[in-house]
């Protein structure tokens, strides 16, 4: 009875009837629009949260296309086991650190032969346990021997041309170095991981400076693992224990910190466009940021399929636009085309 009265009131008042129809039409439009929005045809394997909103537009700025992988290759009866870091030289050769086997492998992606570049190599009667690797423009290779708290420098012929046994907490000394990077002036930046700081050295191993100390505040670090220098000499550090990325000047002044989605950031790389790539062992993903810390995209999930990861660690990008990732928990290297 009440509904009939309401209908009669609307029919007898044309203005209210028009307002009622407009309201109903608006609600119908809103429902249809919302349904269309949440059924957008996102790129394969992506979710809404993996897309970026910029200028009002949704887009996936950088994509990974799986190309191939290397796993279970046997060298001197040893298999790739928990690969840590990966680096690519100017000729396109990959260097992979296998700390468990005390080997650095060297190979070219399109060639089948794989070389034990160093294998159970000893310096000063101590075996090298390779972790972080970096290569300078002269193809000298710098290796973090994390177990022995030192940096070893090799020339391209595998001759040792420098060894800095720096164990301790004083200036220039190290405690479990894990990551290493080099700038265009041949200055080395080392993640002095268990001293929770960054050490800066020249190419002969002489101390230049340091920054960071243990803690969770703005100027603190907690187990830094990865480090990379961009073309503007900004230093990016994966502050793993604090679940964030920090951006510094080459003298250690803090510029920014970011990475709210990260759990255990590890390896870092920068491409020719200046984008920062971060492997996240805890999320089993690769995150991509602008140099100012804006999230661009993320790739991967936990598993052993192509394009999946288990605790990815090292990452390198070559001049042809390929990304190489040390898929540590799956004991393999994966290659992707960046698109």
N, C-alpha and C positions, 0 to 999 in steps of 0.2 A: 504493500500500500504506500509505503514511504517512497520507494523508487518511482512509482507512477507519478506521485506528486512532484518529485524532482524533475522528471521528464517534462511534465506539463509546464513547470516554471521555466525550463530552458527554452521550450518551444514558444512560450509567450514572450521571451526576451531575446530578440535577435542578436544583440550585442554580446550577451553572455554565451549564446550558442556559438558565435564565431570564435570567442576566446577559448571555449572548450575544445573546438575542433583544432585550433592552432596548437593548443597544448598537446592533444593526442598525436597530431602529425609530428611535432617536435620529438616526442618520446619515441615514436616509431623510427624516425630518422636516426636518433641517438643509438637505439638498439642495433639497427642495421650497420651503422658506422663502427660501433664498438666490435661487433662480430667480425666485420671485415678486417679491422685493425689487428685483432688477435689471431687471424688466420692468414696473415701475410706469408707469402712464399719465401721464407728466409733461405739463405744458401745452405746447401747440404751440411748436416752436422752442426749447425749453429742454433743458438737459442736467442731469444730477445735480448738477454743480458750480455750476449757476446757481440752485439752490434752497438755502434756508437751513434749518439745523437749530436750533430753539429750543424748549426744554422737551421735547425728545424728538420733536418733530413736524417733518416736512418740509413746507414751504409756500413759495409764491412770493408775497411780500407785496405787491409793486407791479408792475402790468403796464402796458405801453404798447399802445394800440390806434391804429394808423395811421389818420389822418383824411384829410389831403391835403398837397399840396406846391406850392411856387411855384418855377419855374425858367424860364430862357430868356425872361423878360419883358424887352422892349426899351424902354429909355427914352433918348430923345435918341440913338438908334442904338447905345446901349451895353447890354450884357447883364450880368446879375449874375455877378461874377467873383471867386471865392474869398472869399465873405462871411466876415467875421471875427467880429463880435459882433452880438448881437441883444438888444433891450430892449423891454418893453411898458409903456405908460403906463396911468394909472388909467382912461382911457376905452377901453382895449383896442386902441389903435393900436400897430403894431409899427414899430420903428426898426432898420434893418439897415445896418451899416457895410460898405461895399465899398471897401476901401483901394486896390485896384488902379485902380479907376475914379474915385477921389476923390469918392465919392457916399455920402450917407446916404439910403436909401429910407425912405419912410413909407407904410404902408398898413394897412387894416383887414382882418382875415382873411376876412370874409364879403362884402367889397365887391371889385369888379373893378379899381377905379382905384388906381393906384400913383403916388405923388408923389416927385419928386426933392426931398427936404426940403432938402438942400444939395447942390450939384453944382459941383465945381471951385471951391469957395469959398475966397477969400483973406482972410487976416488979416495985417496988417502986410506986405503984398505977398508973402506966402508961402502957397502952396496948402496946404489941410488934407488930411492923409492919415489918415482916421479909422480907429481901431482899437477900443478899448474905449469903451462908452457906458453912462451911467447917467442916470436921470431922477429928480428930486426931487418932493416932493408938490405943488409949485407948477408942475409941468411944465417947469421949467428943465432943459435938456439939457447934460450935461457930456461932452466928447469928448476922448479921448486922441489927440492928433496925434503919433503915435509917431516919424515921420521928423524932425519939427521939435522934438521933446523938450519938448512943452508941453501944457497943458490949456486947452481953449476952452469957455467957458460961453455958451449961447444961452438966450434966453427962448423961449416957445412961438410967438412970431411970427418966429423965426429971426434976431432981432437979437443981435449979440454984446454981452454984458454983462460979460464978463470974459475975459482972456487972460493966462495966466501962462507966460511964456517962461522956463523954469527950467533950461536946459541946464547940466549940470555934476555934480559929486560932493559938493558941500557940502550943509549942512542945507537941505532944501526944494528942492534942485535935482534934475533928472531926467535919465535917460539911457534913451531908448526906452521910455516908459510904454506898457503894453499893456492892463492891466486896471484897472478903477475901480469902486468901490462907495461907497454913502452910507448912513449910519445915521439913526436917528430924530431925532438932534440936528443933522442936516445937516453932519456931519463927513465929509470925503472920505478914502477910503483908496485909494492908488494903487500898483499894481505897478510899481515903478521897476525894470523888468526887467533891464536890463544893468548896473545898480548892485547888483542882487541884494538888494533890500530893499523894505520897505513904507514909504511916506511918508504921514503923516496931516496933512491940511490942514483949515482951516475953509472955509465956502462962499464966502468972498471970496479964497481962495487963500493965506491966511496959514499959515505953518508951525506945526504943533503938536508933531509928534514923528516918530520913525522907528525901525525895528528891522530886524535882519537884516544879513548880510554874506555874501560868497561862501564856499562850502564845503559839506561833506557832513555835518558834525556836527549835534548837536541844535538849536542856535540859528542854524544857517546856512540860507541859501537859494541856489538855483541856477536862475536865469531864471524867477522867478515870473510866471505868465501870467494866471491868473484869480483873482478875489477876490469874496467875498460876505459880507454881514453877516446873522446871523439875528435873531430877535425878542428874544433875550437879549443882544444886542450882542457875541456871539462872532464873531470874524473868521476865515473859512476861506480858505486860500490854496493854489492849486495850485502846488506846488514842482516845476515840470516837469522841470528837469534832474536832480533827485534822485528822481523817480518816486514822489512821495508827496503827501499832503494834510496841511497843518498847521493846527491850530486854536489861536487866540490869544485873549486878552482884548483889549478895545479899546485897551489900553495896551501891547500887544505881549508880554505874558507868555505863554510857551508852555504850552498846556493838554494837547495830545495831537498825535500824528502817526499816520497810518494810510494804508492803500492799497497793500498788498503786491502786488496784482494789476495795478497800474497801470504803463503804459509812458511815456506822454506826457500827463499830465493837463493840461487846458486850461481850458475854461469851467466856471463853477460857478453853481448856482442853489439856492435853498431854497424848499420849498413851505410851505403853511399849517400842515402837520403837523410841520414842523421837519426833514423829511428833506432830505439833501444830494444833489444831482444833479451828476455829474462827467462831462464829455465827455473821452474819452481818444483822442487822435489816433493814437497808436501801435497801440491795440487796435481802433480803428474801432467803439467801443462807447460806451454811456452806462452808468455805474455809479451805483448808488443806495446811500447809507449812512445809518445813523442819525447823529444829531448827535455821538454818542460814537465813531463810526468803525466800527461793525459793518456788514458788507456785507449789504444787503437783497436786491438783485437786480441783474442786468445785462441789457442789451438791445442788439441790433444785431449786425451782422457786416459784413465788407468787401464792398462791391458797390454797384450803382446801382439796385437794386430798391427798392420801397416798404419802409421800415423798415430799409434798409441804409445804410451810411455809408462815406465815404472822408474820413478825417481831420476828423471833426466838431470844431468849435471853440466858438462861442458857444451859450449856452442861456438861455432865459427861460421863466418859468411865470406864467400869468395867474391872475386870481382865480376863473376858472371851471374851473380844473383842467386846462388844456391846456398842454402843453410844446412849445416852438418851438426847433428845433435848426438852427444854421447848418452845413449839410452842406458844408463848405468845398470838399473835393475834387470834389464833384459839382455845385458851383455852384448850390446851391438851398437853400431853407428847407423843412423838414418839420414838420408839426404832428401831435401825438399826444394822445390822451385818456389821462389818468392814471387807472388803475382799481385 
